[in-house]
Amino acid sequence: MFSQQLRIPGPTPVPPRVQRAMNHDMVGHRDEETKQLIHSIQPLLPPIFGTKQDVIIIESSGTGALETAAVNMASAGDEVLVAVTGAFGDRFAAICEAHQFKTHRLNTTWGKLAARMS
C-alpha cells in the first residue's frame, strides 16, 4: 500500500521583510506592474542561469507554460510520451494532441508511476 509522506525542509524561517511583503495585495500575472517588473529583471537573468542568451519569462497561466513547453520541444508529427497521473498530465496530453503531435499517454494512478519505474 502506498503511504504518502510530507518531505519538506521546514520549518523555514521567513525574514521580516518577506513577511511584510506578504501583507500587500497580490499582483496578477497580467497586470501592468508585472509587465514592468519582468522588463526590469529580465536583463539580469542570463548570468544567474549561466548563459549569454536571452532568458524568457513566461507571463501566463500554468496552461500557457505547458503549451510553451510543448511547442518548443516538438513539432506536428513528432512522437511524444506524456505521463498522465491527473489533471495536469491530461491537459499536457491534450495540448500535444491539439498541436498534432503523435501523443502516447502513459495513464497511471497518482503515486503509482514512481513505483512502476523504480
Order of alpha helices (4+ residues) and beta strands (2+ residues): alpha-alpha-alpha-alpha-beta-alpha-beta-alpha
